[in-house]
Amino acid sequence: MFEDLTREMQRAREVNWKDPLTYLVTAVILYQPGKSLADTRFLVVTRQKGAAMGHKQAHHGGFVKPTDQSLLAAAIREAREETGYILKPEDLHFLSMAGPELYRSTMTADDDKIVLTITDIQAEPTAPFVIGLFLSNVSNIHRDIETDGEVSNGEWMTFQDMIDAYGQSMTFNYWSFLYLVMSHLLGRSVPSIANTSPGTYLL
């Protein structure tokens, strides 16, 4: 698992890279708004394939394929394949681009303050990617029961539920993505290219 690598081990792996590929990825965070932001729920799943097998995540997506007409089309396809939700272009709100260097992170919420800590442990040291991230309210969206099996155990959780269960877990993928979501839902500006550098960020 990538989180078992120290930063020194990661640099050692990268030293002989020559023009490594950077993959284009897209993902959607699905939510159902409640009466308040505290009641808003997000779909959290367990990754069943790949290096992140067994990890939890609130984003749903994958590689952009040559057959996809656009980044948006790829996001719609991936959301359908992984979660069964049948989205239309107007159902998605573009949040930000992120990557190719992405890191493991943790999150806490105390006294109405959200704290994102991005570590210096690279999440994908052998497969760097740039991701286009979208947000979709699926309260009134049709859902098909058939999916591709890449994720499982879908559970609707509030932001606080996720922090309580996985806030300090290095196997919850990309708290930095949820930081962007919460910024948007709180009416804050979200940069078109996300800052994913290691550090501590308050919301």
C-alpha positions in Angstrom: 0.0 0.0 0.0 1.3 3.5 -0.8 0.8 4.8 2.7 3.4 2.3 3.9 6.1 4.1 2.0 8.2 6.7 3.6 8.9 9.9 1.7 12.6 8.8 1.3 11.5 5.5 -0.2 9.2 7.4 -2.6 12.0 9.6 -3.7 14.2 6.6 -4.3 11.6 5.1 -6.5 11.2 8.3 -8.5 15.0 8.9 -9.0 15.2 7.0 -12.3 11.9 8.2 -13.7 12.2 9.6 -17.2 9.1 11.5 -18.4 6.7 9.3 -16.4 3.1 9.2 -17.5 0.6 11.4 -15.8 -2.9 9.9 -16.1 -6.1 11.9 -16.5 -8.8 11.0 -14.1 -12.2 12.3 -13.3 -14.5 11.8 -10.2 -17.8 12.9 -8.8 -18.7 13.4 -5.1 -22.4 12.6 -4.7 -24.4 14.2 -2.0 -28.0 14.6 -0.6 -28.6 18.0 1.0 -30.4 18.0 4.4 -32.2 20.8 6.2 -28.8 22.1 7.2 -25.2 21.5 6.1 -24.7 19.3 9.2 -27.5 17.1 7.8 -26.1 16.8 4.3 -25.0 13.3 3.5 -22.3 12.0 1.2 -22.0 8.6 -0.4 -18.9 6.8 1.0 -17.7 3.5 -0.6 -15.0 0.9 -0.2 -12.5 0.5 -3.0 -12.4 -3.2 -4.2 -9.6 -3.1 -6.8 -6.2 -1.7 -7.3 -3.5 -0.4 -4.9 -6.1 1.4 -2.8 -8.2 -1.8 -2.3 -9.9 -1.6 1.1 -9.7 2.1 1.3 -12.7 4.3 1.9 -13.6 7.3 -0.3 -16.3 9.8 -1.0 -15.4 10.3 -4.7 -16.4 8.0 -7.5 -14.5 7.9 -10.8 -11.6 6.6 -12.8 -9.5 7.1 -15.9 -10.7 9.2 -18.8 -10.8 6.9 -21.8 -10.2 7.8 -25.4 -13.8 7.0 -26.1 -15.0 9.6 -23.7 -16.2 12.8 -25.4 -15.0 15.0 -22.6 -13.9 15.1 -18.9 -17.6 15.7 -18.0 -18.7 12.7 -20.1 -16.1 10.5 -18.4 -17.4 11.7 -15.0 -20.9 10.7 -15.9 -19.8 7.3 -17.2 -17.7 6.6 -14.1 -20.4 7.6 -11.7 -22.9 5.3 -13.5 -20.4 2.4 -13.5 -19.4 2.7 -9.8 -22.6 3.9 -8.1 -25.5 3.3 -10.5 -26.5 7.0 -10.6 -27.5 8.1 -14.1 -26.4 11.7 -14.3 -26.9 14.3 -17.0 -24.4 17.1 -17.7 -26.6 19.6 -15.9 -26.5 17.5 -12.8 -22.8 18.1 -12.3 -21.0 21.1 -10.8 -17.3 21.4 -11.6 -15.2 22.0 -8.5 -11.5 22.0 -9.3 -8.6 20.2 -10.9 -6.0 18.6 -8.7 -2.7 16.8 -9.0 -0.5 15.3 -10.4 1.2 15.1 -7.0 -1.4 14.2 -4.3 -0.8 13.3 -0.7 -2.4 11.4 2.1 -4.4 13.7 4.5 -6.4 13.7 7.7 -9.2 16.0 9.0 -10.7 17.1 12.3 -13.6 19.3 13.2 -13.6 21.1 16.5 -15.5 24.3 17.7 -16.9 24.9 14.3 -13.4 24.8 12.8 -12.5 22.3 10.1 -8.8 21.4 10.0 -7.3 19.7 6.9 -3.8 18.3 7.4 -2.1 17.3 4.2 1.0 15.1 5.0 4.1 14.7 2.9 3.2 11.0 2.1 2.4 10.7 -1.5 -0.8 8.9 -2.3 0.1 7.7 -5.7 3.9 7.7 -6.0 4.0 5.2 -8.9 1.0 6.5 -10.9 0.7 10.3 -10.8 -2.6 11.7 -12.0 -4.4 14.9 -12.7 -8.1 14.7 -11.6 -11.1 16.8 -12.6 -13.4 16.8 -9.6 -17.2 17.4 -9.8 -20.0 17.6 -7.3 -23.6 16.3 -7.8 -26.8 16.5 -5.8 -28.4 13.2 -6.4 -31.6 13.6 -4.3 -33.8 13.3 -7.4 -31.6 11.2 -9.6 -32.5 7.8 -10.9 -30.2 5.0 -9.6 -29.7 1.7 -11.4 -28.8 -1.3 -9.1 -26.1 -2.7 -11.4 -22.6 -1.5 -11.0 -19.1 -2.6 -12.2 -18.0 -3.9 -8.7 -15.0 -1.6 -8.4 -16.5 -0.3 -5.1 -18.9 -1.7 -2.5 -20.5 -1.0 0.8 -22.0 2.3 -0.2 -23.1 4.2 2.9 -24.6 7.7 3.2 -22.7 9.7 5.9 -22.7 13.2 7.1 -19.5 15.2 7.1 -19.2 14.7 10.9 -19.9 11.0 10.5 -17.0 10.7 8.1 -14.6 12.6 10.4 -15.6 10.6 13.4 -15.1 7.3 11.6 -12.1 8.1 9.3 -10.8 11.5 10.1 -7.4 10.2 11.3 -7.3 7.2 8.9 -4.6 7.2 6.2 -6.9 4.8 4.3 -9.6 7.4 3.6 -8.7 8.7 0.2 -8.3 12.5 -0.2 -9.8 14.6 2.5 -8.4 17.4 0.4 -11.3 16.7 -2.1 -13.9 17.0 0.7 -12.3 20.2 1.8 -13.1 21.7 -1.6 -16.7 20.4 -1.3 -17.2 22.0 2.1 -15.7 25.2 0.9 -18.2 25.3 -2.0 -21.2 24.3 0.2 -20.2 27.0 2.7 -20.2 29.6 -0.1 -16.4 30.0 -0.1 -14.5 30.4 -3.3 -12.9 27.2 -4.7 -9.8 27.6 -6.8 -10.0 26.1 -10.3 -6.7 24.4 -9.6 -6.6 23.1 -6.0 -3.7 23.6 -3.7 -2.8 20.1 -2.6 0.6 21.0 -1.0 1.5 19.5 2.4 0.4 21.7 5.2 -2.4 22.6 7.6 -5.5 24.4 6.2 -8.4 25.8 8.2 -12.0 26.2 7.0 
